[in-house]
Amino acid sequence: MTTGPGRTAPELGADGRAGLEIRRAVHDELGEVAALAARVLPDVGSAESLQASVARPAAELWVAVSGAAIVGFLVALRVDAELEVLWLGVDAGQRRRRVGARLLDAALAGCSRCHLEVRANHREAQAFYRQRGFFEAGRRRAYYPEGDDALLLCWSREGGPHG
Ligand SMILES: CC(C)(COP(=O)(O)OP(=O)(O)OC[C@H]1O[C@@H](n2cnc3c(N)ncnc32)[C@H](O)[C@@H]1OP(=O)(O)O)[C@@H](O)C(=O)NCCC(=O)NCCS
């Protein structure tokens, strides 16, 4: 994992919300992120699998911090100007407050393209990504271990096929 500059002063969000800090994680926060992931995104699996993902050289781990608590996280792989989002999760009590949007915007800074897979039956996540400008670019049949299909969602800074 390439780490960011570490802890900085919280900023006011674009929505005027004070006290929510979006930044790259530091290494000693992995355990807290793993605990949040276990609550909000069981697909992530064990703390060890999260650790293995963020140990990849291209991996970035972003966190949203409110007060002393991590309330959201995003794991992505960045190769040149292309980003692949592996996981994004927000604490259930903090949803619909633009935490997810701000994590995604922070990770997309400097990128020209992004892609990710989302469960075909996960309408809420699809609504979130579509609202952020993602468009459906394909379907991967039986992509998940239980046989669920995945939709491939893409984003381009120039806009999608309808953007
Ligand atoms: C998907 C998720 C990350 C969204 O995070 P969030 O912080 O609640 O989202 P935001 O507040 O930034 O939402 C921005 C916009 O996306 C859309 N959106 C977000 N959640 C939505 C939902 N459940 N249903 C419909 N639209 C939704 C809305 O347009 C929303 O704007 P609005 O609240 O003004 O209507 C969060 O619901 C989550 O962690 N879910 C469980 C894990 C998951 O599914 N992760 C994604 C797949 S890897």
The ligand as an SDF file (V2000), in Angstrom:
LIG
                    3D

 48 50  0  0  0  0  0  0  0  0999 V2000
  -23.2260    2.4870   -1.5530 C   0  0  0  0  0  0  0  0  0  0  0  0
  -22.6900    3.3480   -0.3990 C   0  0  0  0  0  0  0  0  0  0  0  0
  -21.1500    3.3110   -0.3920 C   0  0  0  0  0  0  0  0  0  0  0  0
  -23.1520    4.8050   -0.6060 C   0  0  0  0  0  0  0  0  0  0  0  0
  -22.5460    5.6120    0.4020 O   0  0  0  0  0  0  0  0  0  0  0  0
  -23.2930    6.9270    0.9580 P   0  0  0  0  0  0  0  0  0  0  0  0
  -22.2900    7.6970    1.7240 O   0  0  0  0  0  0  0  0  0  0  0  0
  -24.5310    6.5480    1.6700 O   0  0  0  0  0  0  0  0  0  0  0  0
  -23.7080    7.6690   -0.3940 O   0  0  0  0  0  0  0  0  0  0  0  0
  -23.8670    9.2440   -0.6390 P   0  0  0  0  0  0  0  0  0  0  0  0
  -24.5280    9.8870    0.5220 O   0  0  0  0  0  0  0  0  0  0  0  0
  -22.5470    9.8140   -1.0460 O   0  0  0  0  0  0  0  0  0  0  0  0
  -24.8650    9.2100   -1.8770 O   0  0  0  0  0  0  0  0  0  0  0  0
  -24.7360   10.0600   -3.0040 C   0  0  0  0  0  0  0  0  0  0  0  0
  -25.9240    9.7990   -3.8970 C   0  0  0  0  0  0  0  0  0  0  0  0
  -25.9130    8.4350   -4.3760 O   0  0  0  0  0  0  0  0  0  0  0  0
  -27.2710    7.9330   -4.4590 C   0  0  0  0  0  0  0  0  0  0  0  0
  -27.4770    6.8860   -3.4500 N   0  0  0  0  0  0  0  0  0  0  0  0
  -26.6810    6.5770   -2.3970 C   0  0  0  0  0  0  0  0  0  0  0  0
  -27.2050    5.5440   -1.6960 N   0  0  0  0  0  0  0  0  0  0  0  0
  -28.3650    5.2100   -2.3170 C   0  0  0  0  0  0  0  0  0  0  0  0
  -29.3570    4.2240   -2.0640 C   0  0  0  0  0  0  0  0  0  0  0  0
  -29.2720    3.3750   -1.0140 N   0  0  0  0  0  0  0  0  0  0  0  0
  -30.4150    4.1470   -2.9040 N   0  0  0  0  0  0  0  0  0  0  0  0
  -30.5300    4.9830   -3.9400 C   0  0  0  0  0  0  0  0  0  0  0  0
  -29.6060    5.9500   -4.2360 N   0  0  0  0  0  0  0  0  0  0  0  0
  -28.5400    6.0590   -3.4360 C   0  0  0  0  0  0  0  0  0  0  0  0
  -28.1800    9.1370   -4.1390 C   0  0  0  0  0  0  0  0  0  0  0  0
  -28.4230    9.8130   -5.3700 O   0  0  0  0  0  0  0  0  0  0  0  0
  -27.2780    9.9710   -3.2290 C   0  0  0  0  0  0  0  0  0  0  0  0
  -27.6490   11.3250   -3.1980 O   0  0  0  0  0  0  0  0  0  0  0  0
  -28.8790   11.7980   -2.2340 P   0  0  0  0  0  0  0  0  0  0  0  0
  -28.6300   11.1990   -0.8790 O   0  0  0  0  0  0  0  0  0  0  0  0
  -28.7680   13.3010   -2.2690 O   0  0  0  0  0  0  0  0  0  0  0  0
  -30.1360   11.2720   -2.8720 O   0  0  0  0  0  0  0  0  0  0  0  0
  -23.2680    2.8630    0.9840 C   0  0  0  0  0  0  0  0  0  0  0  0
  -24.6740    2.7360    0.8640 O   0  0  0  0  0  0  0  0  0  0  0  0
  -22.7030    1.5290    1.4580 C   0  0  0  0  0  0  0  0  0  0  0  0
  -21.6590    1.4990    2.1120 O   0  0  0  0  0  0  0  0  0  0  0  0
  -23.3930    0.4160    1.1720 N   0  0  0  0  0  0  0  0  0  0  0  0
  -22.9640   -0.9210    1.6320 C   0  0  0  0  0  0  0  0  0  0  0  0
  -21.6910   -1.3500    0.9430 C   0  0  0  0  0  0  0  0  0  0  0  0
  -21.8290   -1.2870   -0.5710 C   0  0  0  0  0  0  0  0  0  0  0  0
  -22.8420   -1.6560   -1.1230 O   0  0  0  0  0  0  0  0  0  0  0  0
  -20.7460   -0.7890   -1.2490 N   0  0  0  0  0  0  0  0  0  0  0  0
  -20.7730   -0.6090   -2.7110 C   0  0  0  0  0  0  0  0  0  0  0  0
  -20.5100   -1.8750   -3.4630 C   0  0  0  0  0  0  0  0  0  0  0  0
  -18.7880   -2.3090   -3.3210 S   0  0  0  0  0  0  0  0  0  0  0  0
  1  2  1  0
  2  3  1  0
  2  4  1  0
  2 36  1  0
  4  5  1  0
  5  6  1  0
  6  7  2  0
  6  8  1  0
  6  9  1  0
  9 10  1  0
 10 11  2  0
 10 12  1  0
 10 13  1  0
 13 14  1  0
 14 15  1  0
 15 16  1  0
 15 30  1  0
 16 17  1  0
 17 18  1  0
 17 28  1  0
 18 19  1  0
 18 27  1  0
 19 20  2  0
 20 21  1  0
 21 22  1  0
 21 27  2  0
 22 23  1  0
 22 24  2  0
 24 25  1  0
 25 26  2  0
 26 27  1  0
 28 29  1  0
 28 30  1  0
 30 31  1  0
 31 32  1  0
 32 33  2  0
 32 34  1  0
 32 35  1  0
 36 37  1  0
 36 38  1  0
 38 39  2  0
 38 40  1  0
 40 41  1  0
 41 42  1  0
 42 43  1  0
 43 44  2  0
 43 45  1  0
 45 46  1  0
 46 47  1  0
 47 48  1  0
M  END
$$$$
